[in-house]
Structures are given as structure tokens and as C-alpha cells.
Amino acid sequence: MPVRAPLRHAAAGATIAILAMLVLAADQFTKHLAIENLPPQQVVPVLGDFLSFYLVRNPGAAFSFGEEVTWIFTIALAVVVGVIVWLAATRVQSRLWAVVLGLLAGGVLGNLTDRLLREPGFAVGHVIDFINTPWMWLWFPPAIYNIADIFIVTMMIGIALLVLVGVHMDGSRERKDHDESADDSTILGPTGDEFPPGGGVAGNFDEEFPVADAQAGVPADERGLPPLSERDQEAVAREADRIADEEARRRDS
């Protein structure tokens, strides 16, 4: 399977920006429809107990936590957006990371827009929530949420999965097998017959398991000479036969 080249930073940034704008547009559009068509704080059944609409303006976080410190959530959302922009410009080259961060950025921008532009004022605006799924919360009080919240939660889970499976922001993947590292750590190398320059391996290995000398038995003045050709080898063999025949005749006489 061919390996796809990593994205350039410009392409990753464009992917993140486009996805973020799409999610932001969807979030703000659905909030506009909710404000225009839903009665405040009244249950509007959609699919029985599975799904209903319930329009509220939330000054805090989930479960209306931190209603008195709305500005802190505004700063936190702005910081998240800033971090994503920085990652897009300097780190992200993975398509998966670009998609996840783009959708996450869109969700964060959706709620940040509410904090900045909606009543009661700049940086302390209330977030529009209208989706209610009581079955999801088990024994917890049901939370009302919006499209932005859906993307924030699911993409945070997506980030955790990318980290767990070893997908890096630069597009590389963490190897699950350690063949290469194992080869590097063996004393004889990946093929079992490698030695560092100058002889055997370190750690007195040569003393316990001496390496055979390939030049053993070769006269000193012939060491390093090129190997004989086939014709030369035949000539040497004939000369050896002649000498052997002369020795045999000498012994017979």
C-alpha cells in the first residue's frame, strides 16, 4: 500500500480553516433557528424521549457550572483557538489531525462567538443550548447542548484516539514492532555476520569468541593479492599434479 506524502503546512492550515468555518456556520445557523422557532425553556418533543428541544441561554459550562465566571470560559475558548492556529501553522501535516483539529476549532468558535456577541455583553454572552437527549446521562442531571458542543466532545475523543494509536501531527506513525531497534541492539547486526570496523564487537567478545582470520595460512608476501583467475587455478592444479607424479616416481625408484 503506497504511503501518502504528508500535507504541507499551508494545506493543513487551509483544511483546518475550511472545516472550522463549516462547523461554525452550522452551529450559528441552528442556534438562529432555535431562537426563532422554539419557546424558551419548554420541552418540544422530536423523537419521544430519545430527542427533544429545550431552548436555554447558558452563562456557564456543562450542567450550568461556573455561571458567575463566564469571562473565564471566554478566555479558555480563545486560548484553545490560538493553540489550534499555532499547531496548524507549525506542526500539523497529518490529514487526520487536520480534520480533527478543524472540526474541534469549529465547535470552539461556535461557543466563543456566543460568548463574544450575545447578550448580556461582550465576553460574558450566554451560549445558546437547545438539544436534549435525557437517555444519554444515566443518573446525571440531563445537560442541554448544541452543535458546537457535539463537535467539541467528539473531536476531543478523536484526539485521544489519535494519540493512543500513535498517529503523529507530522503525518508519521509510531511503529508497533521493534524490528529495527532490535537489529540495532544485537551484537551481530540484522544479518548475524556484521562487525564494526577494526574487528569484533566491544565487550571482550573477541577474547571469548575469536574471529577467524581469513588470511591464515597465506604467505605474508602473497597477502592482499587479487584472487587467481580460472586459467591460473588450472595451471596451479597441473603443476601440483606434476610435482605429485615426480614424488611418486622418486619413491618407486
C-alpha positions as CSV (number, residue, x, y, z in Angstrom):
1,M,0.0,0.0,0.0
2,P,1.6,3.3,-1.1
3,V,2.4,5.8,1.7
4,R,0.8,9.2,1.2
5,A,3.0,12.2,1.5
6,P,2.3,14.4,4.5
7,L,0.4,17.7,4.0
8,R,2.2,20.9,3.6
9,H,1.6,23.4,6.5
10,A,-0.4,25.6,4.1
11,A,-2.7,22.7,3.0
12,A,-3.1,21.6,6.6
13,G,-4.0,25.1,7.7
14,A,-6.5,25.5,4.8
15,T,-8.1,22.2,5.7
16,I,-8.5,23.2,9.3
17,A,-9.8,26.7,8.4
18,I,-12.4,25.3,6.0
19,L,-13.7,22.7,8.3
20,A,-13.8,25.2,11.2
21,M,-15.9,27.7,9.2
22,L,-18.3,24.9,8.1
23,V,-18.9,23.8,11.7
24,L,-19.2,27.4,12.9
25,A,-21.8,28.2,10.2
26,A,-23.8,25.1,11.0
27,D,-23.7,25.9,14.7
28,Q,-24.8,29.5,14.4
29,F,-27.4,28.7,11.8
30,T,-29.1,26.0,14.1
31,K,-28.9,28.4,17.0
32,H,-30.6,31.1,14.9
33,L,-33.4,28.6,14.0
34,A,-33.8,27.6,17.7
35,I,-34.1,31.2,18.8
36,E,-36.6,32.0,16.1
37,N,-38.8,28.9,16.4
38,L,-38.5,27.4,19.9
39,P,-40.3,28.7,23.0
40,P,-37.8,29.4,25.9
41,Q,-37.4,26.7,28.5
42,Q,-40.2,24.5,27.2
43,V,-39.8,20.9,26.0
44,V,-40.6,20.3,22.3
45,P,-40.6,16.6,21.7
46,V,-39.0,15.4,18.4
47,L,-38.4,11.7,18.8
48,G,-40.2,10.9,22.0
49,D,-37.9,10.6,25.0
50,F,-35.0,10.0,22.6
51,L,-34.7,13.6,21.4
52,S,-36.3,16.8,22.3
53,F,-35.6,20.5,22.0
54,Y,-35.3,22.8,25.1
55,L,-34.1,26.3,24.5
56,V,-31.9,27.8,27.2
57,R,-29.3,30.5,27.4
58,N,-26.4,29.1,29.4
59,P,-24.0,31.5,31.1
60,G,-21.7,28.7,32.4
61,A,-20.3,25.4,31.2
62,A,-21.8,22.0,31.1
63,F,-24.6,21.5,33.7
64,S,-24.6,25.3,34.1
65,F,-21.3,25.1,36.0
66,G,-19.5,28.4,36.7
67,E,-22.4,30.8,35.9
68,E,-20.7,33.6,37.8
69,V,-17.4,33.5,35.9
70,T,-18.5,33.5,32.3
71,W,-15.4,35.5,31.3
72,I,-13.1,32.6,32.3
73,F,-14.8,30.3,29.7
74,T,-14.4,33.0,27.1
75,I,-10.6,33.2,27.8
76,A,-10.3,29.4,27.8
77,L,-12.1,29.1,24.4
78,A,-9.9,31.9,22.9
79,V,-6.7,30.1,24.2
80,V,-7.9,26.8,22.6
81,V,-8.4,28.6,19.2
82,G,-5.0,30.2,19.5
83,V,-3.3,26.8,20.2
84,I,-5.0,25.2,17.2
85,V,-4.0,28.1,14.9
86,W,-0.4,27.7,16.1
87,L,-0.4,24.0,15.6
88,A,-1.9,24.4,12.1
89,A,0.9,26.8,11.2
90,T,3.9,25.0,12.7
91,R,3.2,21.3,13.4
92,V,0.2,19.7,11.6
93,Q,1.0,17.7,8.4
94,S,-1.3,14.8,9.1
95,R,-4.7,14.6,7.3
96,L,-6.4,13.0,10.3
97,W,-5.0,15.6,12.7
98,A,-6.1,18.4,10.3
99,V,-9.7,17.1,10.1
100,V,-9.9,16.5,13.9
101,L,-8.5,19.9,14.8
102,G,-10.6,21.7,12.1
103,L,-13.8,20.3,13.5
104,L,-12.7,21.0,17.0
105,A,-11.9,24.5,16.2
106,G,-15.3,25.0,14.6
107,G,-17.0,23.8,17.7
108,V,-14.9,26.1,19.9
109,L,-15.5,29.1,17.6
110,G,-19.3,28.4,17.8
111,N,-19.4,28.8,21.5
112,L,-16.8,31.6,21.5
113,T,-19.0,33.6,19.1
114,D,-21.9,33.3,21.6
115,R,-19.6,34.5,24.4
116,L,-18.4,37.5,22.5
117,L,-21.5,38.6,20.7
118,R,-24.7,37.5,22.5
119,E,-26.4,39.1,25.5
120,P,-25.8,40.3,28.1
121,G,-22.5,41.7,26.7
122,F,-19.1,41.2,25.2
123,A,-17.1,38.3,26.6
124,V,-19.9,37.4,29.0
125,G,-22.5,36.3,26.5
126,H,-24.7,33.3,27.1
127,V,-24.4,30.2,24.9
128,I,-27.5,29.1,23.1
129,D,-28.3,25.4,24.0
130,F,-31.3,23.6,22.7
131,I,-30.7,19.8,22.2
132,N,-31.9,17.5,24.9
133,T,-31.2,13.7,25.0
134,P,-32.1,12.6,28.5
135,W,-31.2,8.9,27.9
136,M,-27.5,9.8,27.5
137,W,-26.9,11.0,31.0
138,L,-28.0,7.9,33.0
139,W,-28.2,9.1,36.7
140,F,-26.7,12.5,36.0
141,P,-28.9,15.6,35.5
142,P,-29.7,16.0,31.8
143,A,-27.5,18.5,30.0
144,I,-28.8,20.7,27.2
145,Y,-26.2,21.2,24.5
146,N,-25.7,22.5,20.9
147,I,-24.0,21.6,17.6
148,A,-20.7,23.1,18.8
149,D,-20.7,21.0,21.9
150,I,-21.2,17.9,19.8
151,F,-18.0,18.6,17.8
152,I,-16.0,19.7,20.8
153,V,-16.7,16.4,22.7
154,T,-16.4,14.0,19.7
155,M,-13.2,15.6,18.5
156,M,-11.6,15.6,21.9
157,I,-12.3,11.8,21.8
158,G,-10.8,11.8,18.3
159,I,-7.6,13.4,19.6
160,A,-7.3,10.8,22.4
161,L,-7.7,8.0,19.8
162,L,-5.0,9.5,17.5
163,V,-2.6,9.7,20.4
164,L,-3.4,6.1,21.5
165,V,-2.9,4.6,18.0
166,G,0.4,6.6,17.6
167,V,-0.6,9.0,14.8
168,H,1.7,12.0,15.0
169,M,0.9,15.5,13.9
170,D,3.7,15.4,11.3
171,G,2.0,12.5,9.5
172,S,4.2,9.8,10.8
173,R,3.0,6.8,12.7
174,E,4.6,5.1,15.8
175,R,5.9,1.6,14.8
176,K,4.3,-1.1,16.8
177,D,7.0,-3.7,16.0
178,H,10.6,-3.1,17.2
179,D,12.4,-4.9,14.4
180,E,14.7,-2.0,13.6
181,S,15.6,-1.3,17.2
182,A,16.1,-5.0,17.8
183,D,18.5,-5.2,14.9
184,D,20.4,-2.2,16.1
185,S,20.8,-3.7,19.6
186,T,22.1,-7.1,18.5
187,I,25.8,-7.7,18.7
188,L,26.0,-9.3,15.2
189,G,23.6,-6.9,13.3
190,P,20.5,-7.7,11.4
191,T,22.1,-10.5,9.3
192,G,24.1,-12.1,12.1
193,D,27.5,-11.6,10.5
194,E,28.4,-7.9,10.9
195,F,31.2,-6.5,12.9
196,P,32.3,-2.9,13.5
197,P,35.4,-1.6,11.6
198,G,38.6,-2.9,13.1
199,G,37.5,-6.3,14.2
200,G,34.9,-7.9,16.5
201,V,32.4,-6.2,18.8
202,A,33.1,-4.4,22.0
203,G,33.0,-6.0,25.5
204,N,35.9,-8.5,25.1
205,F,33.8,-10.6,22.7
206,D,36.9,-11.4,20.6
207,E,38.6,-13.0,23.6
208,E,35.8,-15.4,24.2
209,F,34.8,-16.0,20.6
210,P,37.8,-15.2,18.4
211,V,37.0,-14.2,14.8
212,A,38.6,-16.5,12.2
213,D,41.5,-14.8,10.2
214,A,40.6,-15.0,6.5
215,Q,44.4,-14.6,5.7
216,A,45.5,-17.5,7.9
217,G,47.9,-19.9,6.0
218,V,48.7,-17.4,3.3
219,P,52.3,-16.4,3.0
220,A,53.0,-12.8,4.1
221,D,54.3,-11.8,0.6
222,E,51.0,-13.1,-1.0
223,R,48.5,-11.5,1.4
224,G,46.3,-8.9,-0.2
225,L,46.9,-10.2,-3.8
226,P,43.8,-10.5,-6.0
227,P,42.2,-14.0,-6.4
228,L,43.5,-16.3,-9.2
229,S,41.6,-16.5,-12.4
230,E,40.2,-19.8,-13.6
231,R,43.1,-20.3,-16.0
232,D,45.6,-19.6,-13.3
233,Q,43.9,-22.0,-11.0
234,E,44.0,-24.8,-13.7
235,A,47.8,-24.1,-14.2
236,V,48.4,-24.4,-10.5
237,A,46.5,-27.6,-10.4
238,R,48.5,-29.1,-13.3
239,E,51.8,-28.0,-11.6
240,A,50.6,-29.6,-8.4
241,D,49.8,-32.9,-10.3
242,R,53.2,-32.8,-11.9
243,I,55.0,-32.4,-8.6
244,A,52.9,-35.2,-7.1
245,D,53.8,-37.5,-10.0
246,E,57.6,-36.8,-9.7
247,E,57.4,-37.5,-5.9
248,A,55.6,-40.8,-6.7
249,R,58.2,-41.9,-9.3
250,R,61.0,-41.0,-6.9
251,R,59.6,-43.1,-4.2
252,D,59.1,-46.1,-6.6
253,S,62.7,-45.9,-7.8
